[in-house]
Amino acid sequence: MTYLIDAWLDRPHPYLRILNRETGTVCVTLEEQALEELRELGDLDLASLNSSEPLVLKELLRNLFLFCFARALRPNADNEAPRF
């Protein structure tokens, strides 16, 4: 399965989506709060988003998916749940 990263980070309310490249289905949506948390953790590297290296992009996707799953499992209901 191949994915497409659709990132709009330079807008007032940034978001990032991961889409299935073959079907266009949105797999994950990360909005402002989640993106800020990723930046604070050092897990969102803007250079990685601009990379054309398959291994760099694969690692970025892996980290984004893991972050979303971990965030969805948190017991604190105050957190914005990512949409799968």
C-alpha positions as CSV (number, residue, x, y, z in Angstrom):
1,M,0.0,0.0,0.0
2,T,1.3,3.5,-0.8
3,Y,0.4,6.7,0.9
4,L,0.3,10.4,0.1
5,I,1.1,13.1,2.7
6,D,-1.1,16.1,2.2
7,A,0.3,18.7,4.6
8,W,-0.9,22.3,4.9
9,L,1.3,23.7,7.7
10,D,1.6,27.4,6.7
11,R,-2.0,28.3,7.2
12,P,-3.8,29.7,10.3
13,H,-5.2,26.3,11.2
14,P,-2.7,23.8,9.9
15,Y,-3.4,20.2,9.2
16,L,-1.8,17.1,7.8
17,R,-3.5,14.1,6.2
18,I,-2.3,10.7,5.1
19,L,-4.2,9.4,2.2
20,N,-4.2,6.0,0.5
21,R,-2.6,6.8,-2.9
22,E,-4.6,4.2,-4.8
23,T,-8.1,5.1,-3.5
24,G,-7.7,8.6,-2.1
25,T,-9.2,7.5,1.2
26,V,-8.0,9.6,4.2
27,C,-6.3,7.3,6.6
28,V,-5.3,9.9,9.2
29,T,-6.0,13.6,9.8
30,L,-3.8,15.6,12.3
31,E,-5.0,19.1,13.1
32,E,-3.4,22.0,14.9
33,Q,-3.2,20.6,18.4
34,A,-1.7,17.3,17.3
35,L,0.8,19.0,15.0
36,E,2.0,21.3,17.8
37,E,2.5,18.2,20.0
38,L,4.5,16.5,17.3
39,R,6.7,19.6,16.9
40,E,7.2,19.8,20.6
41,L,8.3,16.2,20.7
42,G,10.6,16.7,17.8
43,D,8.8,14.1,15.7
44,L,7.7,16.5,13.0
45,D,10.6,17.4,10.8
46,L,9.7,19.8,8.0
47,A,12.8,18.7,6.0
48,S,11.4,15.1,6.1
49,L,8.1,16.3,4.5
50,N,10.1,17.7,1.6
51,S,12.3,14.7,1.1
52,S,12.1,12.5,-1.9
53,E,14.1,9.7,-0.2
54,P,11.8,6.6,0.2
55,L,13.4,5.6,3.5
56,V,13.0,9.0,5.0
57,L,9.3,9.2,4.0
58,K,8.7,5.6,5.1
59,E,10.1,6.5,8.6
60,L,8.0,9.7,8.7
61,L,4.8,7.8,7.9
62,R,5.6,5.1,10.4
63,N,6.2,7.8,13.1
64,L,3.0,9.6,12.2
65,F,0.9,6.4,12.3
66,L,2.4,5.4,15.6
67,F,1.8,8.9,17.1
68,C,-1.9,8.7,16.0
69,F,-2.4,5.2,17.5
70,A,-0.7,6.2,20.7
71,R,-2.8,9.4,21.0
72,A,-6.0,7.5,20.3
73,L,-5.2,5.1,23.2
74,R,-4.6,7.8,25.8
75,P,-7.1,7.8,28.6
76,N,-7.3,11.6,28.9
77,A,-10.4,12.7,27.1
78,D,-9.2,16.2,26.7
79,N,-6.9,15.2,23.8
80,E,-8.1,15.7,20.3
81,A,-8.6,12.3,18.9
82,P,-7.1,11.7,15.4
83,R,-9.5,10.6,12.7
84,F,-8.8,7.3,11.1
